[in-house]
Amino acid sequence: MIRITNEKGVTRLTLNRADKANALTSAMLETLDEAVAKSTASVLVLTGAGRTFSAGADLDDVGTGLATDPVWERLSARIACYPGLTIAALNGTAAGGALGMVLACDLRLSVPAAKFFYPVMRLGYLPQPSDPARLSALVGTARAKLLLMAGQRWTAAEALDLGLVDRVVEPDALEDMVGELAADALGADRAHVAAIKAMFAPGAAG
């Protein structure tokens, strides 16, 4: 349910469960975590099959504890610390816990039809521990509370305006935009990519 490809310096991880809106199971999250840990590519791309990036946690697995499984936070931390350029190429809506891996990426692209929401307040769960801080860093604390506490749903245009996503492009242009943004990293030494990435880490300047 995760398609993994490695080609020309790019590791691409595709959520491949389109018939279930790419809802994430425990097995899928473990596969993603392992794939990120093993990747040595200069560029890591997360995307989905079909018209939805991910609807969040698979409801069948939620009943067995998936909503509070530490694998979510482990995966997000792994992506955030990845020593290369990470790009979320959102082919559609990103919801719930799936936003964790999106927030952990360096860059976020979206198609116009995508929506963004994280209904933890309504469902009675806490967000992943790092998500509020990462979301606040992108959109500001009050706006982060709109998503996490007030249950707002943002369109791609709103997400772009607020800073949650960096570009909105038509579906047939998504891959071209990924290639454009990845070009410099792919043309550089991997150690150089990692060194620049490290300069953005908290406390790196001091």
C-alpha positions in Angstrom: 0.0 0.0 0.0 3.1 2.2 -0.1 4.8 2.4 -3.5 8.5 3.1 -3.1 10.7 4.2 -6.1 14.3 5.4 -6.1 15.5 7.1 -9.3 18.1 9.7 -10.1 18.6 10.9 -6.6 14.9 11.0 -5.6 13.1 8.6 -3.3 9.4 8.8 -3.9 6.9 7.4 -1.4 3.4 7.1 -2.8 0.4 6.3 -0.6 -1.2 3.7 -2.8 -4.6 2.9 -1.4 -6.8 5.1 -3.6 -9.9 3.0 -3.1 -9.8 3.9 0.7 -8.8 7.6 0.2 -5.2 6.5 1.2 -6.3 6.1 4.8 -3.3 5.1 6.8 -2.9 1.8 8.6 -0.3 0.9 11.2 1.5 -1.2 8.6 1.6 1.7 6.1 3.0 4.0 8.7 5.7 1.5 9.6 6.6 1.0 6.0 6.9 4.8 5.5 9.1 5.1 8.6 11.4 2.3 7.4 11.6 3.7 3.9 12.6 7.2 5.1 15.1 5.7 7.5 16.8 3.7 4.6 16.7 6.4 2.0 20.0 8.0 0.9 18.5 10.2 -1.8 19.1 14.0 -1.9 15.3 14.5 -2.4 12.4 12.7 -0.7 8.9 13.1 -2.2 5.7 12.2 -0.5 2.6 11.9 -2.6 -0.6 9.9 -3.0 -2.4 7.9 -5.7 -5.8 8.9 -6.9 -7.6 12.2 -5.9 -6.8 12.2 -2.2 -3.4 12.5 -0.5 -4.8 10.9 2.7 -8.0 10.9 4.7 -5.9 10.3 7.9 -6.0 7.2 10.0 -7.9 4.1 8.8 -11.0 3.9 11.0 -10.7 0.1 11.4 -7.2 0.6 12.9 -8.3 3.5 15.1 -10.3 1.1 17.2 -7.1 -0.9 17.9 -5.1 2.1 19.1 -3.8 3.6 15.9 -4.8 7.2 16.8 -2.4 7.2 19.7 0.3 5.0 18.3 3.8 6.6 18.6 4.6 5.7 15.0 2.9 8.9 13.8 5.3 11.1 15.8 8.3 8.8 14.9 7.6 9.1 11.2 7.1 12.9 11.4 10.4 13.3 13.3 12.2 11.1 10.8 11.0 13.3 7.9 11.8 16.5 9.7 15.3 15.3 10.4 15.9 13.9 6.9 19.2 15.2 5.6 17.9 16.3 2.2 15.1 18.2 0.6 11.7 16.8 1.5 8.6 17.7 -0.7 5.0 16.9 0.0 3.3 16.8 -3.4 -0.3 16.8 -2.4 -2.5 15.3 -5.1 -5.6 16.0 -3.0 -7.0 16.5 0.4 -4.8 15.9 3.5 -6.7 15.3 6.7 -6.1 14.3 10.3 -2.9 12.6 11.3 -1.7 12.6 7.7 -1.0 16.3 8.1 1.8 15.4 10.5 4.1 14.1 7.7 3.1 17.0 5.5 4.0 19.6 8.2 7.4 17.8 8.7 8.3 18.3 5.0 10.5 21.2 3.8 8.1 22.2 1.0 4.4 21.6 0.4 2.7 21.6 -3.0 -1.0 21.2 -3.5 -3.6 20.8 -6.3 -6.4 23.4 -6.3 -9.1 20.9 -5.2 -7.3 19.8 -2.0 -8.7 20.6 1.4 -7.0 20.6 4.8 -8.5 19.7 8.2 -7.4 18.1 11.4 -10.6 17.2 13.5 -8.9 16.2 16.7 -11.1 18.4 18.9 -14.3 16.9 17.6 -13.0 13.3 17.7 -11.5 13.5 21.2 -7.9 12.9 20.3 -4.7 15.0 20.8 -2.8 15.9 17.7 0.7 14.5 17.3 3.0 16.2 19.8 5.1 18.1 17.3 2.2 19.1 15.0 1.0 22.3 16.9 4.5 23.8 16.9 5.2 22.9 13.3 1.8 24.3 12.2 2.2 27.4 14.3 5.6 28.0 12.7 4.0 28.0 9.3 0.7 29.9 9.8 1.0 31.5 13.3 -0.4 30.3 16.6 -3.9 31.8 16.3 -4.4 30.3 12.8 -3.1 27.0 14.0 -5.8 27.0 16.6 -8.4 27.6 13.9 -7.4 24.3 12.4 -6.8 22.3 15.6 -9.3 23.8 18.0 -12.0 25.4 15.9 -12.1 22.6 13.4 -11.8 24.8 10.3 -11.4 23.3 6.9 -9.1 25.2 4.6 -9.2 25.2 0.8 -5.9 25.0 -1.1 -6.2 28.7 -1.9 -6.7 29.5 1.8 -3.8 27.2 2.8 -1.6 29.0 0.3 -2.6 32.4 1.6 -2.0 31.3 5.2 1.3 29.7 4.5 0.4 26.1 5.0 1.3 25.3 1.4 4.0 26.9 -0.8 2.6 26.5 -4.3 -0.8 25.5 -5.7 -0.6 23.9 -9.2 -2.9 22.0 -11.5 -2.7 18.2 -11.2 -1.0 17.8 -14.6 1.7 20.3 -13.5 2.4 18.8 -10.1 5.3 16.6 -11.1 6.9 19.3 -13.2 6.8 21.6 -10.1 8.4 18.9 -8.0 11.2 18.6 -10.6 11.7 22.3 -10.7 12.0 22.6 -6.9 14.2 19.6 -6.6 16.6 20.5 -9.4 19.2 22.4 -7.3 19.4 19.8 -4.6 19.8 17.1 -7.2 22.6 19.0 -8.9 24.5 19.5 -5.6 26.6 17.1 -3.5 24.4 15.3 -1.0 26.6 16.5 1.9 26.1 20.1 0.8 22.3 19.6 0.7 22.5 18.2 4.2 24.6 21.0 5.5 22.2 23.7 4.2 19.2 21.7 5.7 21.0 21.6 9.0 21.2 25.4 9.1 17.4 25.5 9.5 17.4 23.2 12.6 16.2 24.9 15.8 19.2 26.5 17.6 21.4 26.1 14.6 22.3 29.9 14.6 23.3 30.0 18.2 
